[in-house]
Amino acid sequence: MKVLTIGGATKDLFLHYKYPESLLICSDQDNYTKLLAGKKIEIDKVHQALGGGSTNTATSFSRLGFDATTLCKIGQDHAGLYILNQLQQTNISTSSIIIDKTITTAESFILPACNQDSTLLVYRGQNTFLDDKDIPYDQLSQYDQLYISSLSCSAASLIDPIAAAAKKYKIPLAVNPGMEQLCEDSQALINALPNIDTFILNACEAQEFLYTLSKTHTIDKGETIHNGPQLLQNRSFNLREYFRLLLSKLNPISPIAIVTNGAEGVYVAHNKTIYFHPSITDKTIISTVGAGDAFGSCFVASRMLGQSIEQAMAQGILNSVSVLQHQGAQEGLLTTEKLNDLYKNSSKSLVKKIAL
């Protein structure tokens, strides 16, 4: 089966520092990375890796045995050449990549923290210049699945015409938008919702998008579940109402809404049921970069193969957990054989079902 991923491509530079705890400032609500002005901070090692939602998900689909093509925009520079070389080594088609020498390739500088989270300094570069003329609408019909990751700045408007084309050609569409698309540039995404089949956000993004949606809808505070999963006890964010409202706007043919919540686990809403699968990692977390892409792409891949919601959740989490144990967004992505082995030996009784 053929999958096209659309979104950003970056060259990620992980900056290794011997004492990351000395850069961390913790408060009751947030953690901060401290960089003292006028001071040189010695870096022990720089690790480069391929990143960006489009390439992360394409690599995941490829590892899982799918014929993956990625559509993104890069510059004619060293970072762009690095991205091309890395993709070609993983059997991902680069025929739809646009190379533009007027703007440089996106890069991220990733600072470690002792809590395994990271501070990212992101230069969007060519990622913000993906344009309507770059989308091969007349070729989309050859794909069995479209997967769109974060689109920023002017590129955010592309979600609407791409989603319309997916509907025209009857291609399932999964979308994992970025925060910018949920706030100031939300109208294109809202317009596209009826043509989206699977919609994936993390908990912070979902809260922000519920606020955006509530500008035109009255949001019921609703009931909470005592001793239930964390987001169903949250009085400031009504997960049930978010799922109900979102599912009413997505493609009416079997829509799926997903909210990931980090170390707690994942929530999926489908057919009047909320499924909750707790996180299963008990191993050392190296980096959280790319974990969301690993889950989303694997979940969609499992559904493409006809797996149940429960199995798709479990396999997505297994893929995500593997990425957490590696440096970089792609090094820990599982092959089909490894994923099946891990799933075979995993507990099948972790999923909780709650009426929507």
Secondary structure, 3 states (H helix, E strand, C coil): CEEEEECCCEEEEEEECCCHHHHEEECCCCEEECCCCCCCCCCCEEEEEEECHHHHHHHHHHHCCCEEEEECEEECCHHHHHHHHHHHHCCCECCCCEEECCCCCEEEEEEECCCCCEEEEEECHHHHHCCHHHCCHHHHHHCCEEEECCCCHHHHHHHHHHHHHHHHCCCCEEECCCHHHHCCCHHHHHHHHHHCCEEEEEHHHHHHHHHHHCCCCCCCCCCCCCCCCHHHCCCCCCHHHHHHHHHHHCCCCCCEEEEECCCCEEEEEECCEEEEEECCCCCCCCCCCCHHHHHHHHHHHHHHCCCCHHHHHHHHHHHHHHHHCCCCCCCCCCCHHHHHHHHHCCCCCCCEEEEC
